[in-house]
Amino acid sequence: MNHLKIFLITLLSTFSFSQVPSFTVRYFDAKPFQQDEIVDKFDNHYKDVEFNSGGIYLERLQRGNTLGTHRIVFFGDAENWGMKEGQKEENENWLFWRNVNDHVESWGDAYSGRILDYSGDVAPDHYGYVQIYELAVSDPEKFFAAHKEIVSQARILMEDRPVAFGTYDIGSPNGATHWVAVGYKGVDDNIVMKAKMDQELANEWKSYFKKRGDVLNAGNFDLRILRTYGSFN
């Protein structure tokens, strides 16, 4: 329970350091076969809730370099975060988190950062499947320019699939400073799209790797968005 209290205090103080789109993500291990109960708790608490900006994603982790079974992503305007006034009483929020905690084996690490760029005609939860790449970037300006260029070059091939890019400002998973998130229709679509881009954008990718500067790949993983509350837009 102490870990839960620390998490909530951290969350409530996170969205006060800037005026750009920001996020806090918290990883956790759910108790075996308790996902449905956790989803029900979130639905009962957040259904019909209005946010000042942004919202919450509840996600199930799948493959790749990450610890935990699930994660919660809180996102929105850093200076206009949270539920609108009067949506929930303080005791309702504490009771909700206490009840969720009953279905959690352990709480993992938390990280906060900014969302610097977004490309695509749909929100991240449109398809519900996302792959996230975590990177240690030596020259952020150079990397950002290369990232924008390759995303633009791949847009026709990617159609409306979303691509997001941002920073880790508090915490550094596996030494990562930045992240890239790409939405797909599913794991099969992910693999097929990679094969197409390797074939049709071979020269563009070579240019990207030359232009982005020194980058260490800190790992990658995929996930399913189980629930969305609020709006990414």
C-alpha positions as CSV (number, residue, x, y, z in Angstrom):
1,M,0.0,0.0,0.0
2,N,2.9,2.3,0.6
3,H,4.0,1.9,-3.0
4,L,0.5,2.9,-4.1
5,K,0.6,6.0,-2.0
6,I,4.0,7.0,-3.4
7,F,2.7,6.4,-6.9
8,L,-0.4,8.6,-6.4
9,I,1.6,11.5,-4.8
10,T,4.1,11.3,-7.8
11,L,1.2,11.3,-10.3
12,L,-0.5,14.3,-8.7
13,S,2.7,16.4,-8.8
14,T,3.9,15.3,-12.2
15,F,1.7,17.6,-14.4
16,S,3.1,20.9,-13.2
17,F,6.4,21.3,-14.9
18,S,5.6,22.5,-18.4
19,Q,2.9,23.6,-20.9
20,V,3.4,20.9,-23.6
21,P,1.6,17.6,-24.1
22,S,2.9,15.4,-21.4
23,F,2.5,11.9,-19.9
24,T,3.2,9.7,-16.9
25,V,3.3,6.0,-17.4
26,R,3.3,3.4,-14.5
27,Y,4.0,-0.3,-15.0
28,F,2.6,-3.0,-12.8
29,D,2.2,-6.8,-12.5
30,A,-1.4,-7.9,-12.2
31,K,-2.2,-10.9,-10.1
32,P,-2.9,-14.0,-12.3
33,F,-6.2,-13.9,-14.1
34,Q,-7.2,-10.5,-12.6
35,Q,-7.2,-8.4,-15.7
36,D,-11.0,-8.5,-16.1
37,E,-11.4,-7.3,-12.5
38,I,-9.0,-4.4,-13.0
39,V,-10.8,-3.4,-16.2
40,D,-14.1,-3.4,-14.4
41,K,-12.7,-1.2,-11.7
42,F,-11.5,1.3,-14.3
43,D,-14.8,1.2,-16.2
44,N,-16.8,1.8,-13.0
45,H,-14.6,4.7,-11.9
46,Y,-13.9,6.5,-15.2
47,K,-17.0,6.0,-17.3
48,D,-18.6,9.3,-18.2
49,V,-15.8,11.2,-16.5
50,E,-14.8,14.4,-18.2
51,F,-11.1,15.5,-18.3
52,N,-9.7,19.0,-18.5
53,S,-7.4,17.6,-21.2
54,G,-6.1,14.3,-22.3
55,G,-7.1,11.1,-20.4
56,I,-6.0,7.7,-19.5
57,Y,-5.0,4.5,-21.3
58,L,-5.0,1.1,-19.6
59,E,-2.7,-1.3,-21.6
60,R,-1.7,-4.9,-21.6
61,L,2.0,-5.5,-22.4
62,Q,2.8,-8.4,-24.8
63,R,6.2,-9.0,-26.4
64,G,9.6,-7.4,-26.0
65,N,12.0,-5.7,-23.6
66,T,9.8,-4.6,-20.7
67,L,8.9,-5.7,-17.2
68,G,5.3,-6.0,-16.0
69,T,2.1,-7.3,-17.4
70,H,0.3,-4.0,-17.7
71,R,0.7,-0.2,-17.6
72,I,-1.3,2.9,-17.1
73,V,-0.7,6.0,-19.2
74,F,-1.9,9.4,-18.0
75,F,-1.6,12.1,-20.6
76,G,-2.7,15.7,-21.2
77,D,-1.7,19.4,-21.0
78,A,0.8,19.6,-18.2
79,E,-0.9,22.7,-16.7
80,N,-4.5,21.6,-17.4
81,W,-4.4,18.0,-16.3
82,G,-6.9,15.8,-14.5
83,M,-10.6,15.4,-14.2
84,K,-12.9,18.4,-14.4
85,E,-13.9,19.8,-11.0
86,G,-16.7,18.0,-9.4
87,Q,-16.3,14.7,-11.3
88,K,-15.1,12.7,-8.3
89,E,-14.6,13.2,-4.6
90,E,-11.2,12.7,-3.1
91,N,-12.3,9.7,-1.1
92,E,-13.8,8.1,-4.3
93,N,-10.4,8.4,-6.0
94,W,-8.5,6.8,-3.0
95,L,-11.1,4.0,-2.7
96,F,-10.7,3.3,-6.5
97,W,-6.9,3.0,-6.2
98,R,-7.2,0.9,-3.1
99,N,-9.5,-1.5,-4.9
100,V,-7.3,-1.7,-7.9
101,N,-4.4,-2.4,-5.7
102,D,-6.1,-5.6,-4.4
103,H,-5.7,-7.0,-7.9
104,V,-2.0,-5.9,-8.4
105,E,0.9,-8.2,-7.5
106,S,3.4,-5.4,-7.5
107,W,3.8,-1.8,-8.8
108,G,6.8,-1.2,-11.1
109,D,8.6,1.9,-12.4
110,A,7.1,5.1,-13.5
111,Y,8.3,7.6,-16.1
112,S,7.2,11.0,-17.2
113,G,8.0,13.0,-20.4
114,R,6.7,15.0,-23.3
115,I,4.9,14.2,-26.6
116,L,6.9,16.2,-29.2
117,D,5.3,15.0,-32.4
118,Y,2.3,13.1,-33.8
119,S,1.6,11.9,-37.3
120,G,-1.5,10.1,-38.6
121,D,-5.2,10.6,-39.1
122,V,-6.3,8.5,-36.1
123,A,-5.7,8.4,-32.4
124,P,-3.3,5.8,-30.9
125,D,-6.2,3.6,-29.7
126,H,-7.9,3.5,-33.2
127,Y,-6.4,0.1,-33.9
128,G,-5.5,-0.8,-30.3
129,Y,-2.1,-2.3,-31.0
130,V,1.1,-0.3,-30.6
131,Q,4.8,-1.0,-30.8
132,I,7.1,1.3,-28.7
133,Y,10.8,1.8,-29.4
134,E,13.0,3.2,-26.6
135,L,16.2,5.1,-27.7
136,A,19.2,6.8,-26.1
137,V,19.7,9.8,-28.5
138,S,23.0,11.7,-28.5
139,D,21.8,14.6,-30.6
140,P,18.0,15.2,-30.2
141,E,17.8,18.0,-32.8
142,K,19.5,15.9,-35.5
143,F,17.4,12.8,-34.5
144,F,14.1,14.8,-34.6
145,A,14.8,16.1,-38.1
146,A,15.6,12.6,-39.4
147,H,12.6,11.2,-37.7
148,K,10.3,13.8,-39.2
149,E,11.7,13.1,-42.7
150,I,11.3,9.3,-42.6
151,V,7.8,9.6,-41.2
152,S,6.9,11.9,-44.0
153,Q,8.4,9.6,-46.6
154,A,6.6,6.6,-45.2
155,R,3.2,8.3,-44.8
156,I,1.6,7.1,-48.0
157,L,2.7,3.5,-47.3
158,M,1.6,3.8,-43.7
159,E,-1.8,5.2,-44.6
160,D,-3.5,6.4,-41.4
161,R,-1.3,4.4,-39.0
162,P,-0.2,6.8,-36.1
163,V,3.4,7.5,-35.3
164,A,4.3,9.4,-32.1
165,F,7.6,10.7,-30.8
166,G,8.6,12.1,-27.4
167,T,11.0,12.3,-24.5
168,Y,11.6,10.7,-21.1
169,D,12.2,13.6,-18.8
170,I,11.8,11.9,-15.4
171,G,13.2,8.4,-15.4
172,S,15.1,6.6,-18.1
173,P,14.1,3.0,-18.9
174,N,17.2,1.1,-19.8
175,G,19.0,4.4,-20.3
176,A,16.5,5.7,-22.9
177,T,16.0,9.4,-23.5
178,H,13.4,9.2,-26.2
179,W,10.7,6.9,-27.5
180,V,8.8,6.3,-30.8
181,A,5.4,4.7,-30.8
182,V,3.8,3.2,-33.9
183,G,0.2,2.0,-34.2
184,Y,-0.8,-1.0,-36.3
185,K,-3.8,-3.2,-36.9
186,G,-2.1,-6.0,-35.1
187,V,1.1,-8.0,-34.9
188,D,0.7,-9.4,-38.4
189,D,0.1,-6.0,-39.9
190,N,3.2,-4.8,-38.0
191,I,5.5,-7.4,-39.6
192,V,4.0,-7.0,-43.1
193,M,4.4,-3.2,-42.9
194,K,8.1,-3.5,-41.9
195,A,8.7,-5.8,-44.8
196,K,7.1,-3.4,-47.2
197,M,9.1,-0.4,-45.8
198,D,12.4,-2.3,-46.0
199,Q,11.7,-3.1,-49.7
200,E,10.1,0.2,-50.9
201,L,12.0,2.7,-48.7
202,A,15.4,1.0,-48.6
203,N,17.3,4.2,-49.6
204,E,15.2,6.4,-47.4
205,W,16.1,4.2,-44.4
206,K,19.8,4.3,-45.2
207,S,19.6,8.1,-45.2
208,Y,17.7,8.1,-42.0
209,F,20.3,6.1,-40.1
210,K,23.1,8.3,-41.5
211,K,21.3,11.6,-40.5
212,R,20.0,10.7,-37.0
213,G,23.3,10.8,-35.2
214,D,24.5,8.3,-32.6
215,V,21.5,6.3,-31.2
216,L,21.5,3.4,-28.8
217,N,18.5,1.1,-29.1
218,A,17.4,0.5,-25.5
219,G,14.7,-2.0,-26.4
220,N,11.2,-2.3,-27.8
221,F,7.9,-3.9,-27.0
222,D,4.3,-4.1,-28.2
223,L,1.0,-3.8,-26.3
224,R,-2.7,-3.7,-26.5
225,I,-4.8,-0.7,-25.4
226,L,-7.5,-2.3,-23.3
227,R,-9.4,0.9,-22.4
228,T,-9.4,4.6,-23.2
229,Y,-10.9,7.3,-21.0
230,G,-10.9,10.9,-22.2
231,S,-9.4,11.9,-25.6
232,F,-6.0,12.0,-27.1
233,N,-7.0,15.0,-29.3
